[in-house]
Amino acid sequence: MKRLTFCMVLLVGVCTAFVPPALAQHEHPAGDPGKLGKVSFPVSCEASVQPQFSSAVAMLHSFWYEKASDTFAAVAQKDPTCGMAYWGIAMTYYHPLWAAPEPADLKAGAAAAEKAKLAGAKTQRERDYIAAIQTFYTDADNLDHRTRALAYEKAMDQLQARYSDDHEAAIFHALALLATAPPTDKTYVNQKKAGAILEPLFVEQPEHPGIAHYIIHAYDYPPLAQRALDAARRYAEIAPDSPHALHMPSHIFTRLGLWQESIASNLVSAASAQKNNAPGNELHAKDYLIYAYLQGGQDREAKRALEAPPAGRPDDPQYMNWLYAMGTSPARYAVERHAWSEAAALTVPPKTFPGGRWAWTEANLYFARALGASHTGQLEAAQKDLVQLTSLRDTLIQNNVTYWADQVDIQRESTTAWITLAEGKGEEALRQMRSAAEHEDKTDKNNVTPGVIVPARELLGEMLLELKQPAQAMVEFEATLRTAPNRFNALSGAARAAKLSGDKEKAKTYYAQLLSICAHADGDRPELQDARSLLAQK
C-alpha cells in the first residue's frame, strides 16, 4: 500500500503537468538529474563535466536515448577532448532490447564511435569501452545485427573480466547478455546469467536505475517473474523523472497478474511521456494500461485510454512501440471483450504502417478482424484477412524479421482453425488449433507487448467449449493461467468449463477469483453476471 500510495501521489503531480498534444513541441527538457537514480561512472574528462556525464549514463540506463544523447553532446561541447562523451552518443544509437537500428542510426552511431576514438581517452579502461561499442558498428554493411550484437557482448564480457571492480562494465555486460538471449531458449540461460550479475550489485547500489531496470528485463518471463518483483516495485522510485522507468514495473506486474499495480504504473508513465512529448513511450504505456484495465473488467477506462492517440514520429526511438500500439490496442479492446462484430469491423488506419520490417505492427488488426469475422459467420471477410496475415508473414520473412514472422504465423494458424470451425469441420479445426498452441508454446512474448491479443491455448479452450468438450477445455484454460495469471478470459473460461463438467465447487473457486480481480470493474460483462449468479447459489 505504501508503494501504491507513492504512485498515486506521483500521478497527481504528473497529471497537473499534462501538455495537450496539439501544443506539445519537439523538445528535450533538462529535467532534474537527481531524479534519475544514482550512477557513478568516473571518467578522465574535465572534472566539471563528471556530474553531467554520470547523469547522461543514468538516462542511458533508463533507455531515455534522446535525452541521453543531448546530454552527452553537451558534455562533448564543454570538453571536446572527452572521448567518452562520444562513446555515450554512440551508445544511444544501439537499443539492445528494441529493434535493430535503421541504416541512418547505424551511420550516426558509427560516426560517434569514430569520434570517440579520435578524441582519445586518457585511460586504457576508457579506450576499451570505446573499442567495445565500435565492435557493434564495425562492418555493419556486411554483418547482420545479431552477429554484431554478439561481438559487442563478447567485448563487454572481456571488459568486465578485465575491470572486475567496475560495476558499470558488469551492468552493461548484463544488458548485452539480455540483448543476445535466443528467443527460443526456454531455459533462459542468458537471462539467468544476467540476473546473477545484477542481483549482488543491487544490494550494493540499491538506487542504481540500470540494475533495477535490467533485473526486470532479465526476469520478464512466466517462470522467473517473481524474482523481479522487488526491483519492479523500486524502479519507479529510483528514477521517477524517466517515463520508461515509471512504466517498466508493469512488465512484472503483468506477468504476475497484479492489474491494479500495473494500472497505477502506466498511468503515471503515460502522463510523464505526454509531458515530455514522447509518443512512443506514451502509447507503449497505454497498451499495457489497456491490457490491465481489460483483465479487471474496467472496460470504460480501457476505452478512454484508447481515445486521441498522439501522432507518431519516425525519429522517436520508441517509434516501433507507437506503431505496435496503434495496431494492437483497438484490436485488444474488441477481442478481450469478445465483441466479435466490433472486431470484424475494425479498420486499418491509412498512411500509418510503413510495412517492410515493421509489417508485424499491423498484424493484430487483421488477426482481430479475422477472429471477429469467423465468429460471426463472415467467412469471405475472414479469408481476406487470412490472406493479409499470410502476406505480412511473408514480408517479414523476406526482411529477415524471424521472431515476428513466427508470431504472425501463429496468428495465421489460429485464424485458419477458426475459419475451419466456422465451416463445420470440428475435428480438423481442433487439430489446427492445437498445432497453433504448440507453436506458441515454443516462443515467448517480446517486451513490446504485455501479451498476445489472445493466447493460443485460451483460443483452444474456447474452441473445445464450442464443441462441447468442457473437461478438455479446462486443461487448456488452466495451462493459460500458469503462464498468464489472472487473465479474465482464462479464469472465466475455466469457471465455465468446470461448471459444464459438473464441478460446481471448482467453478465457484474460479468465479470468486474472477470477481476478486474485477473489484474495480466498471462494466457488466456476461461472465461477471454468471459469476455472481453461481456464487449466490447455496
RAMOQUI-V166366 format. One line per field, one symbol per residue. psi: psi as a letter, one per 30 degrees, with the letter a starting at -180 (. if undefined). burial: + if it has 24 or more other C-alpha atoms within 12 Angstrom, else -. Layout:
# RAMOQUI-V166366
psi = ???
burial = ???
This chain:
# RAMOQUI-V166366
psi = eeeeeeeeeeeeeeefgkjkeffkljlileajffggajkjiklgakeffeeeeeeeeeeefghieeeeeeeeeeeeeeifgiefeeeeeefffjiegalkkleeeeeeeeeeeeeeeeflkfleeeeeeeeefeeefkhfffkleeeeeeeeeeeeeeeeeeiffjeeeeeeeeeeeefgkkfgjgfheeeeeeefeeeeeeeeifgkeeeeefeeeeghkeffeffgeeeeffeefeiffjeeefeeffeeeeeggieeeeeeefeeeeeeeeeghieeeefeeeeeeeeeeefggieeeeeeffkhklklkffkfheeeeeeeefeeeeeeeefghieeeefgkljklhekfabfgffffefeeeeeeeeeefggieeeeeeeeeeeeeeeeeeefghieefeeeeeeeeeeeeeeeeeffgieeeeeeeeeeeeeeeffllklffkfllekkeeeeeeeeeeeghieeeeeeeeeeefffikgkefeeeeeeeeeeffgieeeeeeeeeeeeefgfgkgaileeeeeeeeeffk.
burial = ------++-++--+---+------------+-++++++++++++++--++++++++++++++++++++++++++++--+-++++++++++++++++++++++--++-++++++++++-+++---++++++++++++++-+----++-++++++++++-++-----++++++++++++++++-+----+-++++++++++-++---+++++++++++++++++-++++++++++++++++++++++++++++++++++++++++++++++++++++++++++++++++++++++++++++-+++-++--++++---+++++++++++++++++++++++++++++++-+---++-+-++++++++++++++++++++-++-+++++++++++++++++---++++++++++++++++++++++---+--++-++++++-+++-++++++++++++++++++++++++--+++++++++++++-++++++++++++++++++-----+++++++++++++--+---+-++-+++-++---
